[in-house]
Amino acid sequence: MHFITIGAFSEIYIAEDILNPSNAKVAIKYQNSDFDSSIMKWEGMVMNDLSDVSTVPRMIYHGHDSGRDYLVMELLTGEDMASLRDRCRVGSVRDLIPIEVCSFLVRQMINSLK
């Protein structure tokens, strides 16, 4: 298991799914110890409810270990939104994301909601 990043309420790691014959890579999201565990439980319920949506990562397992909740989910590859935002702001007049990029992202989100 290798550390990827830390967010507002969790740490994210990459690992191999040893229960899958292909040993696919997965993301493991561990709740920070100073956050209410209901956040991670809520996220797991939402992921389950959206399991048939192709743009939402598939949840594989959830559990509790050493006082922390965790989710094991499909590993998404590619650029994260924070990196995209920062890359798009380079050279921007007022440190804003160009309207063309915003429009593209909004269309992608609307298609996901459909």
C-alpha positions in Angstrom: 0.0 0.0 0.0 1.4 3.4 -1.0 0.3 6.8 0.1 -1.3 9.0 -2.7 -2.7 12.1 -1.0 -4.5 13.6 2.0 -7.8 15.4 1.8 -10.1 17.3 4.1 -11.3 14.2 6.0 -9.3 11.2 4.6 -6.0 9.8 3.4 -5.9 8.0 0.2 -3.6 5.1 -0.6 -3.1 2.8 -3.7 -2.9 -0.9 -3.2 -3.4 -4.2 -5.1 -6.7 -6.0 -4.8 -5.4 -9.5 -3.8 -8.9 -10.9 -3.9 -9.2 -10.1 -7.6 -7.4 -12.6 -10.0 -6.0 -9.7 -12.0 -4.5 -8.0 -8.9 -6.1 -4.7 -10.1 -5.0 -1.5 -8.4 -7.5 0.0 -5.9 -7.8 3.1 -3.9 -8.2 2.8 -0.1 -9.6 5.9 1.6 -9.0 6.0 5.4 -10.9 8.5 7.4 -8.8 11.0 9.4 -9.1 10.1 13.1 -10.4 13.6 14.0 -13.5 13.4 11.8 -16.9 11.9 12.6 -17.2 8.4 11.1 -20.7 9.2 9.7 -19.0 11.1 6.8 -17.3 7.9 5.5 -20.4 5.8 6.1 -22.5 8.4 4.1 -20.0 8.4 1.3 -20.2 4.6 1.1 -24.0 4.7 1.0 -23.9 7.3 -1.9 -21.4 5.2 -3.8 -23.6 2.1 -3.4 -26.7 4.1 -4.6 -24.7 5.3 -7.7 -23.1 2.0 -8.5 -24.8 1.8 -11.9 -23.3 5.3 -12.9 -20.2 4.8 -15.1 -18.6 8.0 -13.9 -18.7 7.1 -10.2 -15.9 4.8 -8.9 -17.2 1.3 -7.9 -17.0 0.6 -4.2 -15.5 -2.7 -3.4 -15.5 -2.9 0.3 -16.0 -0.8 3.5 -14.9 -1.5 7.0 -13.4 -0.2 10.3 -9.9 -0.7 11.5 -8.0 0.8 14.5 -10.7 3.3 15.2 -11.0 4.6 11.6 -13.5 3.8 8.8 -12.3 3.1 5.4 -13.5 2.5 1.8 -11.9 0.3 -0.8 -12.9 1.5 -4.3 -12.0 1.4 -7.9 -8.9 3.4 -8.6 -9.5 6.2 -11.0 -6.6 7.3 -13.1 -5.9 10.6 -14.8 -5.6 14.2 -13.6 -7.4 15.2 -10.4 -9.6 18.3 -10.3 -7.2 20.3 -8.2 -4.3 19.8 -10.7 -6.6 20.6 -13.6 -7.7 23.8 -11.9 -4.1 24.9 -11.2 -3.0 24.0 -14.7 -5.8 26.0 -16.3 -5.1 29.0 -14.1 -1.5 29.4 -15.4 -1.4 32.5 -17.5 -4.9 33.5 -16.7 -5.4 37.2 -16.3 -7.1 37.1 -12.9 -6.2 33.5 -11.8 -9.6 32.3 -13.2 -10.4 29.1 -15.1 -11.2 29.8 -18.7 -14.9 29.7 -19.6 -14.3 27.0 -22.2 -12.9 24.7 -19.6 -15.8 25.5 -17.2 -18.3 24.8 -19.9 -16.7 21.5 -20.8 -16.6 20.3 -17.2 -20.3 21.4 -16.6 -21.3 19.4 -19.7 -19.5 16.4 -18.4 -21.2 16.7 -15.0 -24.6 17.1 -16.5 -24.0 14.0 -18.7 -23.1 12.1 -15.5 -26.3 13.3 -13.8 -28.4 12.1 -16.7 
